[in-house]
Amino acid sequence: MFNNVFLVGAQKSGTSFLCSLLEQHPSLFLPSNLEPNYWALKDTGQKFSGPGDFQTINRSSIIVERDYVHLFHKARSHQLCFDCSTLYLYDEQAPRQIRMQFPQAKIIAVLRNPADRAYSAFCHLRRDGREMEKDFTRALAKEGSRIDRGYEFLWHYKNVGYYGDQLSRYYHEFPEANIKVLLFEELVRNPELVLEDIFRFLNVHPVKKLNIEGKINSSGIPKSKVINQIIRSNSSIKYLVKSVVPRIWLRKITGSINKRNLIPKVPLESKIRNKLFECYHKDIQLLSKNCGIDFSRWIEY
């Protein structure tokens, strides 16, 4: 098969923005369906049951091999092929499944302060009208029961943030030299330097004239639910548009609309942030040990 690179997450950590930059490189191929989730779901046939899960992850996920192969049929022989499914970092079986098929694969993970990431996921679902609970603390309290009822991983606000445990599975399956860990904060602050780092990791030549005007996906409360629904819907027309319009231009258009239509989200309360970090503290220590990166800045933030 064909995959060379897996951008495994983390969810709500700027991966869509990063993909819009990477796809401009002539030596990289990113399919129209960025998150097929194949190596997490192919043997399960799992269908998620949370509000809106059918219209989103259930519709976009691919569990049939020939459909997955078809995603990359336009890739040229010199191109590295990307699978950018952020479920792969969280899913327990994906690292082994990927290694069995692609033992020389390169793994890229973008990590975000886990408390901010959890709150961003909550705001994302609030924005899309799927999360009816207005209070983040109460939504966190419901997480366990939602997982038991088969809600997709976007609803796993706290659990998705245990990066240390999750990345340990990749370090067990792949050589350390094949794994690149990046910081969301650096991607926001200086995307050019992050791209240079990725290009060196992939051993492809740098590209100087990339369009980096796109922005990280924003969350907030929509002023117009109708406009928001049109932007967020997964209709056949939207898939057709995505197949012919470069992602960087789609991001510009939707970003401009969001800027006018979204009321900025309320900042995460410090007491909730501190409570979450009580849960993450040991995992962050494990993460630092595995990656050789000091993540204490998250706790001090």
CORGI-V765529 format. One record per pair of residues at least 6 apart in sequence whose ideal C-beta (glycine too) atoms are under 6 Angstrom apart, sorted by sequence separation. I is the first residue (numbers start at 0). J is the second residue. If there is no record, write none. Layout:
i = <I I>
j = <J J>
//
This chain:
i = <21 61 74 87 124 132 221 22 97 186 198 287 6 185 286 47 71 145 169 47 195 18 46 283 181 121 142 18 142 121 139 44 139 40 88 41 179 190 40 276 230 36 37 35 37 35 120 213 226 121 120 210 213 223 32 222 117 221 30 117 214 217 221 219 220 117 219 116 219 219 28 218 39 113 36 39 34 28 33 34 36 39 26 27 28 29 110 39 38 38 38 89 106 18 86 106 1 89 14 105 106 107 108 109 111 94 98 109 4 10 94 3 3 4 5 6 8 88 95 2 51 94 1 9 50 2 7 8 7 5 126 14 56 123 13 122 12 2 5 12 52 119 8 4 5 6 7 9 48 49 47 49 47 127 11 49 11 11 180 164 163 170 161 163 163 166 162 122 10 118 114 114 113 13 12 13 20 58 26 54 24 112 23 20 19 16 16 15 13 31 31 19 19 19>
j = <27 67 80 93 130 138 227 29 104 193 205 294 14 193 294 56 80 154 178 57 205 29 57 294 193 135 156 33 157 138 156 62 157 60 108 62 200 211 62 298 253 60 61 61 67 67 153 247 260 156 156 247 250 260 70 260 156 260 70 157 254 257 261 261 262 160 262 160 263 264 74 264 86 160 84 87 83 78 83 84 86 90 78 79 80 81 162 93 93 96 97 152 169 83 152 173 71 159 85 177 178 179 180 181 183 168 172 183 79 85 169 79 80 81 82 83 85 165 172 80 129 172 80 88 129 82 87 88 88 97 218 109 151 218 109 218 109 101 104 111 151 218 108 105 106 107 108 110 149 150 149 151 151 231 116 154 119 120 290 282 282 289 282 285 286 289 286 264 159 267 272 275 279 183 183 186 194 233 203 233 206 297 209 209 213 213 215 216 215 241 242 246 247 250>
//
